[in-house]
Amino acid sequence: MNEDINEVYNKCIEYSNKIKNPILRETVQKIYQDYKDKLINKPATTGSHHYYKGGLLYHIYSVTRNAIEICNLYHNLEVDMDLVIFGALTHDIGKTNDYNDFIEDENYNPHSGNGFALLGHSYEGTHIVETYLAKYEIDEQFKNQVIHMIGSHMNEYSEWGALVLPKMLEVIIINFADNIDAHIEPAHNKISSAKKGTLYKVGNAPRSYYKSLNPNYNTNNLD
């Protein structure tokens, strides 16, 4: 991650300004104001991706960017961009309760308690968002749709997964945007250090991968 983390934070705020619904826009901006220190100091995971200070915020920023680009590619889809942007910006907010601030130390313990194991970040995220939404008069059914963006973004049941499987296209878009970033981010250093045609392993991936032998493959120039 080469970008200044405060600049990444500002880019997330810029994305939030695209939300037309004033309640959703105010809610996400209040969450970001209150949780700024946590967002810019915590990792996104315990090691599988974005395992560094500010990794959580950079992952959230990347997922939001990806989700918007997916919607731009399929611009004829009738999706609610407010839900997509709000959901992407808050999908992992529950992790702010799960991890300690990241420090470069071999004895660093990322876990802040048992919340991750006993509750899961999807539940913790929905609880945070619902608490903020409770300050507004909002249609109950629409509020459920908003919370669904956080509670279902993992698209699978597991210890850290979804509370309920996705039932809206908007959260499916967030899930794909999330998976793209979670799988590609940890590959950067591995790919750059691997020789052409050789195998490289990315994190805890179930298999190794080959690097291209294409003679026209220029790793430094994508034009």
C-alpha positions as CSV (number, residue, x, y, z in Angstrom):
1,M,0.0,0.0,0.0
2,N,1.8,3.1,-1.3
3,E,-0.9,5.7,-0.5
4,D,-1.0,7.8,2.6
5,I,-3.6,6.3,4.9
6,N,-5.2,9.7,5.6
7,E,-5.6,10.3,1.9
8,V,-7.3,6.9,1.7
9,Y,-9.6,8.0,4.5
10,N,-10.5,11.2,2.5
11,K,-11.2,9.1,-0.6
12,C,-13.7,7.1,1.4
13,I,-15.4,10.3,2.5
14,E,-15.5,11.4,-1.1
15,Y,-17.3,8.1,-1.9
16,S,-19.7,8.7,0.9
17,N,-20.6,12.0,-0.6
18,K,-22.0,10.2,-3.7
19,I,-24.8,8.7,-1.5
20,K,-28.0,10.6,-2.3
21,N,-30.0,9.4,0.7
22,P,-29.2,12.0,3.4
23,I,-29.7,9.5,6.3
24,L,-27.3,7.0,4.8
25,R,-24.8,9.7,3.9
26,E,-24.9,11.2,7.4
27,T,-24.8,7.8,9.0
28,V,-21.7,6.5,7.2
29,Q,-19.9,9.9,7.7
30,K,-20.7,9.8,11.5
31,I,-19.4,6.3,11.7
32,Y,-16.2,7.2,9.9
33,Q,-15.7,10.2,12.1
34,D,-16.2,8.2,15.3
35,Y,-14.2,5.2,14.1
36,K,-11.4,7.0,12.2
37,D,-8.6,6.1,14.7
38,K,-9.6,2.4,14.6
39,L,-9.9,2.3,10.8
40,I,-6.5,3.8,10.2
41,N,-4.6,1.7,12.8
42,K,-6.0,-1.8,12.4
43,P,-5.2,-4.7,10.0
44,A,-8.0,-6.1,7.8
45,T,-7.3,-9.7,8.9
46,T,-4.9,-11.7,11.1
47,G,-2.7,-12.4,8.1
48,S,-4.5,-13.5,5.0
49,H,-4.7,-10.1,3.4
50,H,-4.0,-6.4,4.2
51,Y,-2.1,-7.4,7.4
52,Y,-0.6,-4.1,8.2
53,K,-1.4,-0.8,10.0
54,G,-4.3,0.8,8.1
55,G,-5.0,-2.4,6.2
56,L,-8.6,-2.4,7.3
57,L,-9.3,1.0,5.9
58,Y,-7.4,0.3,2.7
59,H,-9.3,-2.9,2.1
60,I,-12.6,-1.1,2.7
61,Y,-11.6,1.6,0.2
62,S,-10.6,-0.9,-2.4
63,V,-13.8,-2.9,-2.0
64,T,-15.8,0.3,-2.5
65,R,-13.8,1.3,-5.5
66,N,-14.3,-2.2,-7.0
67,A,-18.0,-2.3,-6.3
68,I,-18.5,1.1,-8.0
69,E,-16.5,-0.1,-11.0
70,I,-18.6,-3.3,-11.3
71,C,-21.7,-1.2,-11.4
72,N,-20.2,1.0,-14.0
73,L,-19.3,-2.0,-16.2
74,Y,-22.9,-3.2,-15.9
75,H,-24.5,0.2,-16.1
76,N,-27.9,-1.1,-17.3
77,L,-28.5,-2.9,-14.0
78,E,-31.1,-1.3,-11.9
79,V,-29.2,-1.4,-8.6
80,D,-29.4,1.1,-5.7
81,M,-26.0,2.8,-5.8
82,D,-26.7,4.2,-2.3
83,L,-26.9,0.7,-0.9
84,V,-23.8,-0.5,-2.8
85,I,-21.6,2.4,-1.6
86,F,-23.0,2.5,1.9
87,G,-22.6,-1.3,2.2
88,A,-19.1,-1.3,0.8
89,L,-17.9,1.4,3.1
90,T,-19.3,-0.3,6.2
91,H,-19.1,-4.0,5.3
92,D,-16.1,-4.7,7.6
93,I,-16.7,-2.0,10.2
94,G,-17.3,-4.8,12.7
95,K,-13.6,-5.7,12.5
96,T,-12.8,-2.5,14.4
97,N,-13.9,-4.4,17.5
98,D,-11.9,-7.5,16.7
99,Y,-8.3,-6.4,16.3
100,N,-5.7,-4.5,18.2
101,D,-3.9,-1.6,16.5
102,F,-1.2,-3.1,14.3
103,I,2.4,-2.8,15.4
104,E,5.6,-4.2,13.9
105,D,6.5,-6.7,16.6
106,E,6.9,-10.4,16.6
107,N,4.8,-10.7,19.7
108,Y,1.9,-8.7,18.3
109,N,-1.4,-10.3,19.0
110,P,-4.0,-9.1,16.5
111,H,-7.0,-10.4,18.4
112,S,-8.5,-7.9,20.9
113,G,-10.8,-10.4,22.5
114,N,-13.3,-13.2,21.7
115,G,-15.7,-11.1,19.7
116,F,-14.4,-12.4,16.4
117,A,-14.8,-16.0,17.5
118,L,-18.1,-15.8,19.3
119,L,-19.9,-13.1,17.4
120,G,-18.2,-12.6,14.0
121,H,-17.6,-9.3,12.3
122,S,-20.8,-9.5,10.2
123,Y,-22.9,-9.4,13.4
124,E,-20.7,-6.8,15.0
125,G,-21.0,-4.6,11.9
126,T,-24.7,-4.8,11.7
127,H,-25.0,-3.9,15.4
128,I,-22.8,-0.8,14.9
129,V,-24.8,0.3,11.8
130,E,-28.2,-0.3,13.4
131,T,-27.2,1.7,16.5
132,Y,-26.4,4.7,14.3
133,L,-29.6,4.3,12.2
134,A,-31.7,4.2,15.3
135,K,-31.2,8.0,15.6
136,Y,-33.3,8.5,12.5
137,E,-36.8,8.0,11.5
138,I,-36.4,5.4,8.7
139,D,-38.7,2.8,7.2
140,E,-38.2,-0.5,9.0
141,Q,-38.1,-2.6,5.8
142,F,-35.6,-0.3,4.1
143,K,-33.5,-0.3,7.3
144,N,-33.4,-4.1,7.1
145,Q,-32.2,-3.8,3.5
146,V,-29.4,-1.5,4.6
147,I,-28.3,-3.8,7.4
148,H,-28.5,-6.7,5.0
149,M,-25.5,-5.2,3.1
150,I,-23.3,-5.8,6.1
151,G,-24.8,-9.0,7.5
152,S,-24.7,-10.9,4.2
153,H,-21.5,-9.6,2.5
154,M,-19.6,-12.8,3.1
155,N,-22.0,-14.9,1.0
156,E,-21.4,-18.1,3.1
157,Y,-22.1,-19.4,6.5
158,S,-19.1,-19.9,8.7
159,E,-17.5,-18.7,12.0
160,W,-16.7,-15.4,10.3
161,G,-19.3,-15.5,7.5
162,A,-22.8,-14.3,6.7
163,L,-25.7,-14.0,9.1
164,V,-28.1,-14.8,6.2
165,L,-27.3,-15.5,2.6
166,P,-27.6,-12.6,0.1
167,K,-31.1,-11.7,-1.0
168,M,-30.3,-8.5,-2.9
169,L,-28.1,-7.9,-6.0
170,E,-26.4,-5.0,-4.3
171,V,-24.9,-7.2,-1.6
172,I,-23.8,-9.7,-4.2
173,I,-21.9,-7.0,-5.9
174,I,-20.2,-6.1,-2.6
175,N,-19.3,-9.7,-2.0
176,F,-17.6,-10.0,-5.4
177,A,-15.8,-6.7,-4.9
178,D,-14.7,-8.0,-1.5
179,N,-13.4,-11.3,-2.8
180,I,-11.5,-9.7,-5.6
181,D,-9.5,-7.5,-3.2
182,A,-9.0,-10.2,-0.6
183,H,-7.6,-12.6,-3.1
184,I,-5.5,-10.3,-5.3
185,E,-3.9,-8.0,-2.7
186,P,-1.7,-10.6,-1.0
187,A,-0.5,-11.8,-4.4
188,H,1.4,-8.6,-5.2
189,N,4.7,-9.3,-3.5
190,K,4.7,-13.0,-4.3
191,I,4.2,-12.4,-8.0
192,S,6.8,-9.7,-8.3
193,S,9.5,-11.9,-6.6
194,A,8.6,-15.0,-8.6
195,K,10.5,-15.9,-11.9
196,K,8.6,-16.4,-15.1
197,G,7.1,-19.9,-15.3
198,T,7.9,-20.8,-11.7
199,L,5.4,-21.7,-9.0
200,Y,4.5,-19.3,-6.3
201,K,2.2,-19.6,-3.3
202,V,-0.1,-16.9,-2.0
203,G,-0.8,-16.9,1.7
204,N,-3.0,-19.8,2.7
205,A,-4.3,-20.5,-0.8
206,P,-5.1,-24.2,-1.4
207,R,-2.6,-24.5,-4.3
208,S,0.4,-22.9,-5.9
209,Y,0.2,-20.9,-9.1
210,Y,2.4,-20.5,-12.2
211,K,3.8,-17.2,-13.4
212,S,3.3,-16.6,-17.1
213,L,6.1,-17.7,-19.6
214,N,4.7,-15.4,-22.3
215,P,7.8,-13.6,-23.9
216,N,5.7,-10.5,-24.4
217,Y,4.8,-10.4,-20.7
218,N,6.3,-7.2,-19.3
219,T,5.7,-7.1,-15.5
220,N,6.4,-3.4,-15.4
221,N,4.3,-2.3,-18.3
222,L,0.6,-3.1,-18.7
223,D,0.1,-0.8,-21.8
